[in-house]
Amino acid sequence: MNYAETIPVELWLHCGSFCWIPELRQLCLTCTTFRDIFQPVVFAEKKVVIPKRERYDDERAIGGLQLDHFSQFSDTFDGLITHSHLASYVKVLHVVDNLAAEISHGESLTRKAIPDRILRKMGAFSKLRSLNLSNLQLYGDGRRALDELPSSLEHLGLEMCGLASGSLLALKSFRLTRCLHHAAEDNGLLHIVDPKTVQTLVFDASANPGGWEDAINSVVRSLCETTDAVFPSLRLLNVSFAATPKLLVSAFLRKCEHVETLILDSSAHLFEMRYLPNLHSIHCPTILAEALVSNRRVTTLTLVDRGLRTLPLSKALACISSCPTLETINISSFIGQDDLLSVLDATTTAFPRLRNLRLALQYPYGLFKLLMLLLASTRSKQIPLPPGLHALCLVLPTSRADLTRTETTLEPMQLARLLVRDTPAKELIKLSIMYVGCEVVCLRAVEGSRWIMEQWEAELN
């Protein structure tokens, strides 16, 4: 019998919130039914951390690691991979080398043996689907271990790693963040991901484009030279091309014609983005939106400024009004109190067919006063909304812990009911107001003009 089909896994997932670890351990030893359900949930995602060096004068410390400290880490990892079936439960694995930044030249051999040992035993995770490596040196044995990962692997994320070229891994998703590659050793190519299978590519060289761009450029060259055809499966591209040669970017983007989602954080090589004809979803700074949206059937647009806005948001929205296909707009740059009505007015004027709107607000007050303002503006006809709007989400820049007593009573919910009753958006079926990390108020239409109140905590994406 498959117990997971008869007993909700979520129930066992929450057991850790109500029991002490010794109690759970004892329960697993005495109840095989509980163990069979609990273990796959607990071990589905694991994080292996190579510990930092402890500062001790004890001469028995080995390679800068206190013996007991490292032994605890080693025993935990060995126990996981040598168990008869625990390693097979692991679907997502994170390996972080916290020791790497503290190593001196004299300790390099001792230090190198630690991550190599982990990588060589990675085959024990026979059903691994996602692997994230941080601060590891993937040369020699380390790179060979990477090439021998189980065929079930779909996602690989590398952060601040040293890389060497190797086999093309049949991945669906590949993320490269601030990594190093000695291009001269591999003829400028970094073979690591198969262009025929990859669906998502993320390249991030932020904070040091001059050094970390070499690894990105080497992967891009590998992708371009491995196949003459377009990348058949690639659908999402998240790129940072600040120091990538123009000709290389052009050659790469010409093969990305099936990409539907683009996440772009700078204006570098903006002109070359014309080679992406099938974009439906764009995430970019406001100042780039007009150029990226133009002549494309974009349905979803996310605007982010990070304090670099050069023109009022309402004017920026007017500039991209030539895109009649937009159905969803997410404005992640915080909107001030004085700008809210003008942004709503510009949105309604530019996109009358908009169905979903999400705004992040920079308000000095909380939920109760926000609803009062919106209700007053609605009744005075000062707050326009697109007539076909289905869902409106407002995000306030504070946490759940900052809620006042007034904002946990029924008064905000009553105001929200009045707001949806008087809204000019007659097709509105969901109104949600969020604090960072949780959904505080949510109203949803169920039948005709009848609304129900939903209230629950939900993580923001």
N, C-alpha and C positions, 0 to 999 in steps of 0.2 A: 504494500500500500504506500502511496505517495502522500505522506502526512501534510505536505505543504499545500495539497489540493483541498484538504478538509479543514485545516486550521489556518487562519490568516497569518501570514508571516509577520505582518505589522504588530501583532500581539506579542510575539517573541522579541521583536526588535525593541520594544519598549520595556522589556523585563529589566534591562540594565538600569532603568531610571528608578525602579522600585526595590531592587534587591542589592545586597552587598555582593561583591565579587566572590567571597568565600561561599556564600549561599548558592550562587549560580554554579560554582565549580562542584559543589557537593551534589546539587540537583542533576548536573550532567553525568556524574558518576553513578547515581542511583536510578535515574530514569532515562532509559535509552530512547524513548519516544521524544522527550524534551531535547535530548542531545542531538538526535537526527534532524530536528527542525532548527534548533538554535545555532548549531555550528555553521551551516551554510550561510546564515544571515550574518553572523559575527565575522566570519573570515572572507566574506565577499570582497571586501576592500581592506588592504593592509598597507601600513606605512613602515618602512624600514629606515631607521636613522642611524648612521654611523656617528657615534657620540663625539662631542668636542673633547679636546685635551683638558684634563684636570691638572691644575698647577700644584704639584706636590714635590717635596724634597726627597721623597722615598726613592732610593736607588733601584728598588725593585720594579719601578714603573717601566713598562716596555714601550719603547717608541713614543714616549710622551703620554701614553694612556695609562691611567692607573689600572692595575691588573684586575681588580674586582669590577671596576666600571666596564671595561671592555668584555670581561667574561660574561657579564649579565647580557649584554647585547648579543654576543656570539651564541650563547646558549639559547636565547629566544629564537634567533634566526635558524640555527641548526635544528631546534625542536620542531619548527614549522615545516621545514623542507624534508625532514626524515620521517615525519609522521605518515602513517599508512595512507591517509586520504585528506588531511587538512589542506595541503598545498593545492590540491585539485579544486578546492572550493574558491580559491582566490581568483577573482575576475579582474580586479583593478589593483595595481601595485605601484606604490611610490617608493623610490629609493633616493635618499638624500645623504650626501657625504658632508657632514658638518665639520669634519676634521681637515678637509682639504685646504681651507684658507689659512690654517695655522701651521702648516708643515714647512720645515726648513730643509735645506738640501741634504743634510745628513740623515734625515728621517725618511727620505723619499722611498727607499725600498720597502721599509716596514709599512709605510702608509699605503703604497701601491698594492701590496698583497691583500689588503682588506677589501676594497671594492672588486678586484679581480676575482676573489674567492666568491663573492656574492654573485657576480655575473656568470661565472662558470656553472653555478648551480641553478640558474634561472629556468632550466628545462624542467625542474620539478613542478613548476606552475603550468601544468599541462593544458589548462583551460583558460589561460590568461587572455583577456581581451584588450586591456588598456595598461600601458606601462609609461610611467613618468620618471625620468632620471634627472637628478640635479647635482651639479658639481662633480661629475665623474669624468675620468680620462678614458675615452673609448678608442684606445690604440691597441695594436697587437692582440693579445688574448681578450681584452675587453671588447674590441670590435668584432672578433670572431664569435664571442658569446652573443653579441647582439644579432649577428647573422643567423645564429642557430636557435633563435626564439621560436616557440611553438607556432604552428600555422594558424592557430585561432586568434593571434594578435591582430587587432584592427586599428588601434590608436597608439601612437608613439609620441611622447612629448619630451623634448630635450631642453634643459635650461642650464646655461653656464657650464657646458661640457666641452671638453676637447675632443675633436672628431677626426677620424680617418675614413677614407673611402672603403667601400666593401660591396656586399651584395645589395640588389634592389629588393626591398621588402614589400610584400603585397599588402600595403596598408590602405585603410579607408580614410584615415585622418593622420596628419603629421604636423607637429608644432615645433618650431625652432626658435628659441628665445636666448639671445645674447650668448651664442656659442662661438668657439674658435676653431679655425681650420687652417692648417699650414698648406696653402694651395700648391706651393712649389713641389711638395712631396707627392702629390697625386695629379700632376699635370693640370691643375686648376679645376678638377672635377671632384665632386663629393657624391658618389653613388650611395644612396640610402633609401629612397622611396621609388616605387614603380609608378611611372606616370599613367599606366593603363588602368590602375586600380584606385588611385587616390581620389577622394571626393572632397576633402577639406585640406587646405594648405594655410598655415599661419606662420608668417615670418615677422619676427620682432627683433629689431636691433636698436631699440630706444636707449638713450643715454650715452651711447658710445658707437655711433654709426661708422666711424672710421676704422674700428677694429673688428667689430662683430659682423659688419656687412660682408667680410670675406667669406664667411661660412655660407651666408645666404646666396651670394653670387655663385659660389661653387655648386650649391644644390641646384640653382636655376640653370646653370650651364649643363649640368648632368641631365636635368629634365628635358632640356631643349635638344640635346645631342642623342638621347636615348631613343627618341622616336621622331619621325618626320611628320607624323600626323598630329591632329589636334588631340588634346587630352580628353578621352571619351567620357570619363566619369566625373571630372572636376566640376563642382557646383558652387563651392564657397571659397573665396579668396580673401585673406586678411593679411595685408602686406605693409611693409615699411621699406621703401626703395630709396632712401635718402642719398646713399652713396653708390648706387648701382649704375653702371654705364647705360646710356640711353639706348644704344643698339641692342644690348642684352635684354633690357626691359621690353623693347618692341618685339624682339623675336619670341620672348616668353609669352607676352600677352596675345600675340597672334594665334597661339595654340590654346588659348583659354576661352574660346568663343562660346563654350557651353556654360560658363560661369553665370550663375543667377544671383548670387549674393556677394557684394563687395563691401569690405570694411577697410576704410582708408583714413589715415590720421594726419597726412601732410599733403601739400600741393606738389611734391616732387613727382615729375613725370606725369602730370595731370593730362597733358595732351595725348600721351600714349594710351590713356584709358579708353580712347575711342575704339580700340580693338575689342572691346567687350560689348557686343551688340545685344545680348540677351539678358541684361541685368533687370531683375524685378525688385530687388531689395538692396538699398544703399544705406550705409552707416558712415557718416563723414562730418567734418566741421561745417558749420553753416555757410561759410564763405565759399566752399567748394560745391555746394548743392546745385546751384544753377547750371554749372558746367557739366556735372555728372548726370543730372536728370534730363537735360535737353535731348530731344529726339529719341527718347527711350520710353518704353511702356512700364515705368516703375510703379509698383503698387504699394511698397512700404519704404518709408524714409525716416531715418533716425538722425537727428541733428545734435552734435556735441561740440561745445566750444572750449571748455576748460580755461575760461578766463581770457580767451584770445579773440572775442567777438569784435569785429571792426565796423559793423553797421547794426542798427536796431533790428531786432528779430522780426518785427512786423514788416519791415521793408524787405528783409530777406525772403520771407514767405511770399510776398507779392512778386518777387523776381522769379520764383519757380512756379508761378501759377499756370505756365504753359504746359504743365503735365496733367492732362485730364484723367489719367488712369489711377492717380494716387487714391488709395483706400485707407491707409494707415499712416499716421504721423506720430513719431515719438520725439518729443523735445526734451533732451536730457540736460541741457544747460539751464540752470535755475533762472526762473522768471521772477522779477521783482513785483511788488504790489502794484506799482504804477503802470507796469507793462501788461498785466494780465488781460485787461479788457481790450487793449489794442491788438494783442496777439490773437485773441479769440475772434475779433472782428476781421483781421487780415486772413485768418484761416477760413472763416466762413465765406468771405468774398472770393478767395482764390480757389477753394476746393469745396464747392457746394455738394459734391458727391461723396465726401469723406465719410467713412463708416466707423473708424476707430481713431481716437485722439488721446494721447497721454502727455501730460505736462508735468514737469518738475518745478515746484514753486519755491521761491526764496521768501518765505513769509516770517515775520517776527512773532507771529502769534499762532495759536493752534487751531484745532479742528472746529471748535465751536464758533469762533469769530470768522473763520473762513466761510463756513456755511451761512452765517448771517450776511456776510458781504455778497455772496453769490445769490442768495435768495432776494435780497433787496435790489440787486442789479437786474435780476430776471424780471421782477415785477415792474420795474421802471423801464423795461425794454432796452437796458443798456448792455446786456450780456447776450450777444448773438451766438448761436450754435448752428453748424451745418444742418439743414433740415433732414438729411438722411442719416445722421449720426446714430450709430447703434451702441457704442460703448465709449464712455468718458472716464478717464482715470487721472486723478490729481495726486501728486506725490509731495509730501511735506518733508523738509530736511531735518527731521529729528527722529529720535528713537522711541521705541515703545516705553522705555523706562521714564521718558520725559512727559508722559501723559499726565494731565492734571486730573483731579477728582471730577471736575465738571465734565471733562471729556470722556469719562467712562460711564456716564449716566445715559438715560434714554433721550435727553434733550437733543444731542446731535442727530440721532436717528430720526426724531420727529421733524427736525429741520430738513433733513435729507429727503424725507417723504414729500414735504411741501415743495422742495426744489424740483424734483422730477415731475411733480404734478403741474407746475407752472412753466416747465421748460419749453422753448419753441421747437426743440428737436422732437417731433412727435413719434419718431421711430426709435427713440432711445430705449434700449432694453437692459442696459447695465450702467450703473454709476458706482464707482469705487473711489474711495479716498484712502490713501495709504501713508503711513509713516515708514521710514526706512526700516525694512525688515519685516513689516507686517501689514496686513490689510485690516483697517479698523472698521470701516463702514462699507458695506456693499449692498446695493439694492438691485434686484433683478425682476424684470417683468415676466410673468408666467402665463397669464390669460388675459387677453384684451387689455384693459386699463388697470388690472390688479397687479400690485407689486408685493414682493415678499422681501423681508429684511434678512440678509445673511451677514454673519459676523464671525470671522475666524482669522487665525494667524496663518500667513502664507509667505514663504520666502519670495523675494523679488528676483526676477531673472536679470 
